[in-house]
Structure formats: C-alpha cells, structure tokens
Amino acid sequence: IRKHTVWASVAGTPTIVANANAGTTPTVSVTGNDQRGVITVITGTGTVAVGALAAITFASAWLAQPYVVVCGSNVAACALSPGVSTQGASVFTLTTGVAPAVSTTYTFNYLVMG
C-alpha cells in the first residue's frame, strides 16, 4: 500500500518583497499559505526588466528544500513565461523570461510540495 504525507503546517501567510525588476513602487501581495496560493504583482512605473519580480518567504520554513511550481493565472502573467529562479527551505523567487509592462496587473498561482 502506498502512502503519501500532506504537510500539516500550512497556517500563516507567506510574505513577499518586490524586486527592482518590477519597476518603481510596485504593489505585491500573496493570498494563500505555505503550500499554495496566488501572487499578485502590479508593476510600477519606470524601468521594468526580465528576471526576478519578487521573493516569497514562507510563514514557516520547510524541513528541506521543497519543489515550487509557478504558473500564470491571467493571460498577461502567462505571457511572461513565469518560473522560479531560486528556491530554498525558507524562500523562493518568482522570475520571468519576458519583461513585464509598466503599471500592469499580473497574477500567478503557486504550488509547493516537499
């Protein structure tokens, strides 16, 4: 018989910090928990660039580095070719393969498995 374990500690909301690639005064937020949720990035003005948009820190660190999957949940976000550039037991970085537009709302779904 096969068994699977569901990580029990999903309480708490991760925190998020925007990267300079998201422009000047972007707005970022996370809705969800350490296993799954939605990341919203509203890019700022000024220069936006390809690469890291935001760093997401888990409410509770995982015992080991988990697997993080990110995908766009609106058409604009899908067009950015989103992914994860760095990940660890405490944090992961949302990154894009295409530069975002200024003053645009992007939403991403994330799923974390460990």
Number of C-alpha atoms within 10 A of each C-alpha: 2 3 5 5 6 10 12 7 13 16 12 12 18 22 17 21 16 23 20 18 22 30 22 17 14 22 16 21 18 21 13 17 21 25 21 20 17 19 22 19 23 21 26 20 15 13 15 21 18 14 23 22 25 22 20 20 20 21 17 17 15 17 10 10 16 19 14 21 15 21 19 20 16 13 10 16 22 16 15 20 15 21 20 19 13 13 17 17 16 18 21 22 24 26 23 22 14 15 19 25 20 18 19 15 18 22 21 21 19 23 16 17 14 14
